[in-house]
Amino acid sequence: MKRLWLIDASYIHAINLQLFGPNRRVDYLKLRHLIEQRFGDIWRGYYLNSVQNEAHEARDRFHGWLQSAAPIGPNLMVKLYGLKNERVRNAYCVDCGAKVDLQCPHGGGDHNLINQRQMGVDVGLATLALVHKERYDTLVLSSGDGDLVDAVDHLAESGKEIELAVFSAGVSTDLQARSDRVLWIDDHMDEVVG
């Protein structure tokens, strides 16, 4: 049985930070070993992320390591997308629903504020899952994004098995309901932290 593993790196990073802080990080080689122990061999894996365009030596080394074959690295194909800059003037308070005006404490209303958002990763995940559809039997998804439900539904209706390797927080219940098996990463943190 061939497995395709697709990773939304910002999902793994954000939930990892939320649950365990900046000093404990998921080691993708160890995570691959855990997935293969629990589910079976991975035919191909992809790591998708959005990054700033500026060169960054440590990040480039990390991406090189991700592509390294075992036993050195997790043997993942790396696909990187840009970040989208969006100008922000206000935000909404989740607790009270009030609209709040934003301004820089150093320049007041004269400074332009932006928010950087991931762009292209969800489309990339869905595209890879569909492009390789005839080459694998099972999709292993490390993403919590409910935006992938339509692609997952299509794959499941086409006879593909769906496995999730995710954290128990931050994963869409729509994805959980469509999965054949779930590996909760936070139940195995001692095995996958680098």
Secondary structure, 3 states (H helix, E strand, C coil): CCEEEEEEHHHHHHHHHHHHCCCCCECHHHHHHHHHHHCCCCCEEEEEEECCCCCCHHHHHHHHHHHCCCCCCCCCEEEEECEEEEECCEEECCCCCCEEECCECCCECCCCCEEEEECCHHHHHHHHHHHCHHHCCEEEEECCCHHHHHHHHHHHHCCCEEEEEECCCCCCHHHHHHCCEEEEHHHHHHHHEC
